[in-house]
Amino acid sequence: MQISRIGVLLVASFTRQILAEQAVKMKRTVFRETIMVNSYAVSVLKLLIGFVVLFFAGCKSPSKETIMNQKLAGQKRGTIVVPAMTRTEGKVVRTNLKLNFVVLDFAFKRLPQVGQQLGIYRLGEKIGQVRVSGPFWETYTVADIVDGEIWVGDEAKLK
């Protein structure tokens, strides 16, 4: 955390103001003890506000450019990172080999378009391919098997 000059000046200004107010009140009042208790609470509150202002004035957050540069520096050139919510990935939940179709569940991910082809993977290896034919229901869709022997539990990813 960096402390800025503005923050230090603000705390010094608040402290000086608190002390000046206490000195003026002590001279003008007859009931010094009552005013002393009230002014002490106000002084503590002002000092607390001063520290909060110092904290926010002294903290330096990195700019958006710095954050973007750090993200880009960590990535390899030519790679595209796609957030999980926008990926088209699903799982095979039902197969019908007689009618040559599968039912895919895309959970909370983006559903594919009708006619889009998806690769089917088992243990990281591509074993087949399907073409989305619809209908869609919530997170489920139906796809026709184009190639391969597909089992329940296989993963469907955008080709």
N, C-alpha and C positions, 0 to 999 in steps of 0.2 A: 504494500500500500504506500503510495506516495502522498506526502503532505504538501499541499500547495501553499503559496504565500497568501493567497486570498483566504484560505481556511484559517491560517494562523492569525491574520489581521482581524477576522471576524470574531474569533474567540477572545482575543485581546480587547476588542471593542466591547463585547458583552461583559467581560469581567470588570473593565473600567467603569462601565455604566452601572453595574450592580453595586460596586463599592461607593460610587458617587451618590446613588440613591439612598443607600444606608446612612451615609454621613449626613445628608440633608434631613432625613427623617429623624435621626437621633437629636438634632438640634431643635426641631420644631415641636416635638411632642412631649407631653407630660408623662404619659403612660408608656415609658420606654420598653417595658417587658412585653406588653401586648403587641406593640408594633414590631418589636424584635422577632417574635415568633412568626407573625404574618410575613414580614420581610424576608425571613430565613427561607420559608417555603417558596416564595416567589423567586428568591435568589437561586435556590437549587433548581427550580424549574427553568429559569433563564440559562443557567450553566448547562443543564442537560440539553436544552435546545441548541446552545452553542456547540456542544460536542457532536450532536447529530449533524448540524450544518458543516462542521469541520470534517466529519466522516464522509459526507457526500461530496463536499467540495474537494477533498483530498484524494478520493479514489479516482483513478484514471482507468477507464475501461478501454479496451482496444477498439479501434475503429473497424467499420465493416470491411474496409479494404484489407486491413491486416488479417482479419479472420479469413477472408476469401483467399488471400495469398497463402496462408498456412494450410488451408484445405487443398489448394491446388498443388502445393509443394509436396504434399504427402501422396498424391496420386501419380500414377504412371501416365506418360503421354499416350493419348489415343484410347484410353479406357473410358467407358461411360458407366457411371454409377446410377442405378435406377432404384429409387426408394421401394421398399417392400410392398407398400400399399398400391403401387402402380404396376407392379410386375404381374405378368399373366402366368401364374403357376397354379396347378391344381393336382388333385389325386383321383385315381380311378377308384370309384366306390362300387360299381357294378359292371359286369361284362355279359354280353350275350353273343356267343360265338356263332350260333345258328343264324341270327339276323344280322350279324357283323356290326354291332355297335357297342359303345361303352357309355356309362354315365360318369361325368366328371364333377367333382366338388371343388370349387375355388375359394371356399371359406370367405375371408374378408378381402380377398384380392380382386383385381379387375377381371371381369368376365371377357372372354374373347368374342370377336365378331363372327357372324355366320359366314362360313366358307373359309375361315382362317385355319391354317394347318398347324398342328402342335406335334412336337416330338414327344415320344413316350420313353421314359428312362427308368431303368431298374439298377440300383446300386451304382449310379453315376454313368452307366453305359446306355447309349441309345439302342432300344430294342424294337421300336416301331414308330408308326406315325398315324395320326388321326386327323379328320377334317370335321370341324364343328358344323353341325346341321340344325341344332336347336331341337326342341323348344327349350327355353330358359325358365327356371323356377327358382326364385331366391338366389341361392349360390350354386345351384346345379345346372348343368347343361348336358345335352346329348351330342355325341360325336360318332361319325362313321369310321370304322377301322380301314385305313388305307394299306398299311403294311405292318407285319409283325404279329407275334403272339402276345397278347396283353393280359395281365393278371390284375386282380384287385390289389390295391396298394401301390401300384406303379405311379410314378410322377409324370405329369403332363406339363411341358414347358413350351413357351413360344419358340417356334423354329428359328 
